[in-house]
Amino acid sequence: MSYYAEKDFFDDPALLELVQQVLSGNLTLKWYEVETTRVRARPADPARGLTYQDCNLGPYGYDAIPEFLRDRYSMAARGSVLVEKLPDLGYTINRRSDVWADNVAELYEEAKARRWAPAVDIPWAELLAEPRPVRDAAMAQACTLLEEVALVAMEVPGHWVFSINQEFIEQKSFLCAQMLDEARHVEACRKRALVSGKGLGRASATAEQALKELLSAETYPEASLGTNLLLGSFVLAMYRALATLADTQADRLFGTLSAQDVARSVAYGMGHMRYHLAHQPGKAETLSDYLDRTEHTVVGIVGSSEFLEPLVLLAAGARDAAALARGATFARRWFTTALEQYFERCEAVGLTGRRQRSRLSRLAASLAA
């Protein structure tokens, strides 16, 4: 539904007269005389510059945000003086512990400091030296799947950012940084598939259905848990595996730089869950139930032939039986390690007993048998 200002400003003679007066040098200076808290922000580390942590001062700082926001629903900057007739933007997420993480401001600063550009930061020319049919085909297919993942990982913060009160500006800024990170992964995955001459591979129905389920989470805490901690744990393991299996600097950088970005999302997901459960401990069972319903999406994504088979081939390096057996062993070990790291993260944030409760444990045991 569209919103319309209380008047058409072309038809506001008082405003138009004010413009004429100001441009004639007659200022009102109402803003100049406003009473606000005076602070002077200084960079704690000149090498890093002025960060959000340095600006965490008085009413302008994020430490001053209350648990419940009851009277700030406009786009007025936090700490500014409110006036009458500010529009209500209809924010539906107004509780701090529903979105906050103690590390979110630091992660936002890191996202800016460690940004990279796929166009120039990956030495694509290395991949043109000689054709490697098996490796290039496997990488093209893995990148096709990872692009599908990145597109949804970009959509999730975009879906929620407008619903979150602007008082949480550092957290909203981090969500925007996540979208830029995932746009970068889309770019890098496409370019890696196309530079080899193989082109993009086959879309995965199971992975996309799983991703859509994660995208459709009903609450922001569920969306964050499902995307940042659950999905993020396995996507982080995916990129680390690609870096481990790389035989060129280009592929190694593709994996490590992408993993660096995903690691930030995982770190936020952990910080968010830890903060959320510290302030709303009664939500632990609700979120555990959500994971009970949602962990099957991991199987749909990492168990899809469009990802698992390329992983086996990259580890194998060839298509003969002995090489494929080595690749399959690597893939089993990869899944077991990624799963264990996911369980450790759940335990660390207060979602205890996940290893015993999860159907993923039983699947891993059956695969190891």
N, C-alpha and C positions, 0 to 999 in steps of 0.2 A: 504494500500500500504506500502510495506516495505521500510525502510530507510537504506542506507548503508553509512558507513563512507567514507571519500574521498580517503582512501587507506586501504589496508590490513596491519595492524600494524605488522604482522609477516614479511612483506616484506618492512619494513621501517628501512633501515640501520642506519639512523641518530638517531632514537629513541632507537634502540637496543644498539648502541654505547653509548648513554647517560646513559642507564641503567647500562652498564658495568662501566662507569666512576663514577657514583654515588655510586655503590656498592664497588668501590675501594677507596672511600673517597673523591672524587673530586666533590664537590657540586657546582651547578650554583648559588644557593641562589637568583634566580630572585624573588621568592615569598617573601623572607625575606626582600627585599628592597622596596617592593611595598608601595606606599603612600595611606593609607586609614585613615579614621577618627578614632582616638583613643578614646575609651570610656571605662568605668569600671562599669559594671552593678552590682548592689547590691540589695539584697532582701529587700523590704520595710517591710515585715513581716517575720522574720526568721522562724516562725512556719509554714508558707505556702511554704517557699523555694523561689527559684528564678523563677519568673513567666514571662510570655510574657509581662505583663504590666511593669515589672521592666526593661525589655530589649527594651522598646519603647524609644530609644535614637538615636537622630540624624538621619543619613541616614539609620540606621539599623531598625528604628522604623516604626510602621505602620502609625503613624501620617504623615510621609513623603511621603506616597504613593499618587501620583497625581490622579485626577479624570480620566484622560485618559493615558493609557500606550501606548507609541508610538514607543519605541525603545528597549524594553526588552521582548524578546519572547523565550529566552533560559531557561535552568534550573539553571542559575547562581544564587547564593544566594543573596538576597536583601542586598545591601550595599557593595557587593564585587566589585573588579575592573574587568571590562569587557575586554576581549581580542578579537582578530580577530578569525573568523571562528567558532564562537559558533553556534550550530545548532538552527534553528527556529523550535520550537515544534508545531507550528500551533495553538496556543491558539486562541479561537474565542471569549472569554469573557475577555475583556481588559478594561472595564470601572468600576471604583470602586463602584459607586452607584448601579450597577447591582447586586452586591453580598454582599456588606459590611453591617455590623451592628456594632454600637458602643460597643455592649456588647459581641462581638464574641470571643475576646481573653479571657475575663473573663469566658465565658461559656466553652471554651475549657479547661481551668485550672480546672474548677469545674467538668467537665466530668471525668478527671483523678482522682481528689481527692475523688470523691464519687462513684467510680467504685465498683461493687459488683460481686460476683460469685454465680450463682444459685446453683452450685454443693454443696457449703458448707454454704452459708449465709441464706438459707431457711431450716428450720428444717423439712425435708421431713418425718421423722419418725412419726411425729404427725399425718400424714394422714393415717398411717397404723393401728392406734389404733382400729378403728371399722368401718365397712362398712356403708356408708351413700348413698344409691343408688340414690336418687333424686339429692342431692347436687353434688355428684361425676359425675353423668351423665351430669348435667348442666355445671359444671366447665370444663369437658372434651370438650364439644361442644363449649363453649365460648373460650377456649384456642385454639381450632382448627381454629376458625375464626380469633382470634388475631394473630395466627402464619401467616396466609395469609396476614394480614395487615402488620405485622413486616417485612415479606419478601419484600414487595413492598417498605416500608419505608426505607429499607436497599438499595434497588436498585436505588432509586431516587438520593441520593447523589453520588452513584457510577457511575451513568449515566453522571453526570455533572462535577465531580471533575477534570477530565483530560482536559476539555475544558476551565477551569478557569486558568488565568495567575498565575504562581507561585509566583509573587510578593505579592499576597494575601495569604501568607502562613498560617497565623493564621486562616483565614476562611476555607482554604482547610483542615487544620488540624482538624477543628471542624467538617467538613463533614465526615472525617475519623472516628472521635469519634462517630458521629451519626451512622455510619455503625456498629461500635462495640456495641453500645447500642442496636441496633435492632437485631444484632446477639445474644446478651444476652437474648432478649425477645423471640426470636425463641427457644432458648435453654430452658428457663424457662417454656414457654407454652407447649413444648413437654413433659418435665419432669412432669409437673403438670397433664397432661392428662394420662401419662403412669403409674405414681406412684399409682394411685387409682385403677388400674386394669380395668378401662373402655376403655383405648386406645383412639386414636384420633377419632373424630366424622366425620361429613359430610362436605365436601367442599361446598362453597356457590358460585353458578354461578353469582348471582346478585352482590355480594360483589367483586368477582374477576373482573367482567367486569368494575365495578366502579373504582376499584384500577388500572386497566390497563389504564383507561382514565386519571387518575391523573398522572400515570407514563409517559404518552405520551405528556405531556405539551410541547409546542413549544419553550418557552423561559425559561431561568432560573428564572426570577422573577415570572412567572406563576407557575413553578414547586415548588418554595419555598412557595408561597402563598397557593397553593393547598394542599401541603403535610404538611408543618409545621404549618400553621395557620388554614386552613379549616379542613383537616383530623385530624391534631394534637389536635385540640380543643375537638373533639369527642372521640378520642382514650384516651386522658387524662381523660375525664369523664368516659370512660369505666373502666379504671384501678382503678380510685377512687371509682367507684361503687362496684367493686369486693372487694376492701379493706373494704368498709363500710359494706358489707354484709357478710364478713368473720366471721366464727365461730371458727377459729384456728389461732394461731400465724403464721403458715406457709402460709395460704392464705392471711392473712393481710399483711405480708411482701411481698409476691408475688405482691399484688396490689400496695402497697405504694412505693416499690423500683422501680417498672416499671413506675409508675406515675412520680416519681422523674426524671427519664430519659426523658420521653416524655415532661415534663414541660420545660426542657432545649430547646428542639426543638421548642416548642411553643414560648419561650422567644426569640430565634433567629429569628423565623419567624416574630415576631412583630418588633424586632429591625431592621431587614432587610427591611421590608415594610416601616417603619418609615423613615429610612435613604434614601431608594430608592425614596420615594415620596417627601421628603424634597429637593432632588437634581433634580428630574425629575417630578415635579407636574403634568405635562401634561399626565403622564401615569396612573393617577387615574381612568379615565374613561375606559381606555383599560383593566385595571385589574378588574374593576367593571363588565365590560362585560364578562370577563373570569369567574368571580364568577357566573354571571347569567347563563352561559352555564354549569357550573361545579358543582354547589351546589346540583344538583340532585344525585350526587354520594354518598352523606351522607345518603340518603334514601336507596340506594342500599346496603349500608354497615350496618348501625345500624338498618335499617328496615327489614333486611333479617331474615327469621325465624331461621336461624342458629345462630344469636346473640340475637335477641329480645326475643325469647321464653326461652332460657337459663336464660336471665336476669330476666324475670318474675318468673321463677321457683326458682331461687336463692333467690329472694325477698319473694316468697311465702313460701318456705320451705316444701311444700307438694303439692299434686295434687288435693285436694278436691276443690270444687267450691269457698268456702269462702276464702281459702288461695290464690287461683289463682286471685281472685278479688283484694286482697291486693297487690299481686305481680304486677298486671296490673297498679294499682294506682301508685306504686313506679316507674314503667317504664315510665308512662306518665310524672310524676314529673321530673324524670331523664332527659328525652329528653328536656323538657321545660327549665330546668336549664342549660343544656349543650348548647342549642341554644342561650339562653340569654347571656351566657358568651362569645360565639363566636361573637355575634353581638357587645358586648362591646369591644372586642379586635379589631374588624374591625374599630370601631369608633375611638379607641385610636390611631391607626396607620395612620389615614387619609382617610380611605375608608368610608366616611360618608354616612348616609342614608341607610345603608345596611338593617336595620330592616324593613324599609318601602318598600324596593325594592325587597327583597328576597321572592321567592316562599316558602321557608322554614317557613316563618311567617304564611302564609296561611295554610300550612299543620298543623302546631302546633295548630292553632286556630280550625281547623276542628277536631283534635284529642281531644281537650279539651271540645268540645261541647257535 
